[in-house]
């Protein structure tokens, strides 16, 4: 691809993968990577939503708003209505082919209910949003400097989550069980098993965790750090290691 930054990947199947890069959106067809017609701009996040027979790709860019495609990247519609198209977009989450949320650095969170034709700003109350995840009517937004916010009615009303002490939330994931995972550079990885009411630390504090992936089949948790390292924890296994000055005599 001859790019320096790959911000986001979406795997549709073995023969169709999308990669968001600083030079545009690339598509893998099982053999080669090719640049789609969404080129020449910094694409930061991709989401794919499906409603019936319609599959829509949402691509959030840094400084050029959101683009959408219903033909797997052959043509694109530039979403500008209500989306403040010059804002720096961070993460986009598709609920369906019609509904999606996008976070921005400086504008907060926006939502579309018509496939990206128009967008509305949600009343989050904080402008620097980094990441978003959804589960049913619950919407979770991680911010840069003000922790985690949650809405239980699809973004109409918001509450700041005080049970998670982490001002910088870089990644959020909701797994098949409805568990919510959050990452922080300082606090590591935390999980909530009750829709965000309470949180349990899984360790990795101080490692600069910036991304999370949960295997949907095994619930193994993989994390990426700001140093370019990848760690994983098997479900029910070891989640943290404390340093000990004693010399071990056996494993």
NORDA-V465832 format. One record per backbone hydrogen bond with DSSP energy under -1.0 kcal/mol. CO is the residue of the C=O (numbers start at 1). NH is the residue of the N-H. E is the energy in kcal/mol with one decimal. If there is no record, write none. Layout:
co=CO nh=NH e=E
co=CO nh=NH e=E
This chain:
co=8 nh=20 e=-2.8
co=10 nh=18 e=-2.6
co=13 nh=16 e=-1.7
co=16 nh=12 e=-2.6
co=16 nh=13 e=-1.6
co=17 nh=28 e=-3.0
co=18 nh=10 e=-2.3
co=19 nh=26 e=-2.7
co=20 nh=7 e=-2.2
co=20 nh=8 e=-1.0
co=21 nh=24 e=-1.1
co=21 nh=43 e=-2.4
co=23 nh=40 e=-2.1
co=24 nh=21 e=-2.0
co=25 nh=36 e=-2.8
co=26 nh=19 e=-2.3
co=27 nh=34 e=-2.4
co=28 nh=17 e=-1.4
co=32 nh=29 e=-1.9
co=34 nh=27 e=-2.9
co=37 nh=39 e=-1.4
co=38 nh=25 e=-2.6
co=41 nh=43 e=-1.1
co=42 nh=62 e=-2.8
co=45 nh=60 e=-2.5
co=47 nh=58 e=-3.3
co=49 nh=56 e=-3.1
co=51 nh=54 e=-2.2
co=54 nh=51 e=-2.5
co=56 nh=49 e=-2.6
co=57 nh=69 e=-1.9
co=58 nh=47 e=-2.3
co=59 nh=67 e=-2.6
co=60 nh=44 e=-2.6
co=60 nh=45 e=-1.6
co=61 nh=63 e=-1.1
co=61 nh=89 e=-2.0
co=65 nh=61 e=-2.6
co=66 nh=79 e=-3.3
co=67 nh=59 e=-3.1
co=68 nh=77 e=-2.8
co=69 nh=57 e=-3.1
co=73 nh=37 e=-1.1
co=77 nh=68 e=-2.2
co=81 nh=119 e=-2.6
co=84 nh=87 e=-2.8
co=87 nh=63 e=-1.4
co=88 nh=105 e=-2.9
co=91 nh=103 e=-2.5
co=93 nh=101 e=-2.7
co=98 nh=115 e=-2.9
co=99 nh=95 e=-2.4
co=99 nh=96 e=-1.9
co=100 nh=112 e=-2.3
co=101 nh=93 e=-2.9
co=102 nh=110 e=-2.5
co=103 nh=90 e=-2.7
co=104 nh=106 e=-1.1
co=104 nh=129 e=-2.1
co=108 nh=104 e=-2.4
co=109 nh=122 e=-2.5
co=110 nh=102 e=-2.4
co=111 nh=120 e=-2.5
co=112 nh=100 e=-1.7
co=120 nh=111 e=-2.5
co=122 nh=124 e=-2.0
co=127 nh=106 e=-2.0
co=127 nh=108 e=-2.5
co=127 nh=129 e=-1.1
co=128 nh=144 e=-2.6
co=131 nh=142 e=-2.4
co=133 nh=140 e=-3.2
co=135 nh=138 e=-2.1
co=137 nh=154 e=-3.0
co=138 nh=135 e=-2.5
co=139 nh=151 e=-2.5
co=140 nh=133 e=-2.2
co=141 nh=149 e=-2.7
co=142 nh=130 e=-2.9
co=142 nh=131 e=-1.8
co=143 nh=169 e=-2.3
co=147 nh=143 e=-2.1
co=148 nh=161 e=-3.1
co=149 nh=141 e=-2.6
co=150 nh=159 e=-2.3
co=151 nh=139 e=-2.7
co=153 nh=156 e=-1.1
co=159 nh=150 e=-2.6
co=164 nh=166 e=-1.4
co=167 nh=145 e=-1.4
co=167 nh=147 e=-2.4
co=171 nh=183 e=-2.1
co=173 nh=181 e=-3.2
co=175 nh=178 e=-1.7
co=179 nh=175 e=-2.2
co=180 nh=192 e=-2.5
co=181 nh=173 e=-2.1
co=182 nh=190 e=-2.3
co=183 nh=170 e=-1.7
co=184 nh=188 e=-1.6
co=185 nh=208 e=-1.8
co=188 nh=184 e=-1.8
co=189 nh=202 e=-3.5
co=190 nh=182 e=-2.5
co=191 nh=200 e=-2.6
co=192 nh=180 e=-2.5
co=194 nh=197 e=-1.1
co=200 nh=191 e=-2.6
co=203 nh=189 e=-2.6
co=204 nh=207 e=-1.7
co=208 nh=226 e=-1.8
co=211 nh=224 e=-1.9
co=213 nh=222 e=-3.3
co=215 nh=219 e=-2.7
co=220 nh=215 e=-2.7
co=221 nh=233 e=-2.4
co=222 nh=213 e=-2.7
co=223 nh=231 e=-2.4
co=224 nh=210 e=-2.7
co=224 nh=211 e=-1.5
co=225 nh=228 e=-1.8
co=229 nh=225 e=-2.2
co=231 nh=223 e=-3.0
co=233 nh=221 e=-2.4
co=234 nh=237 e=-2.7
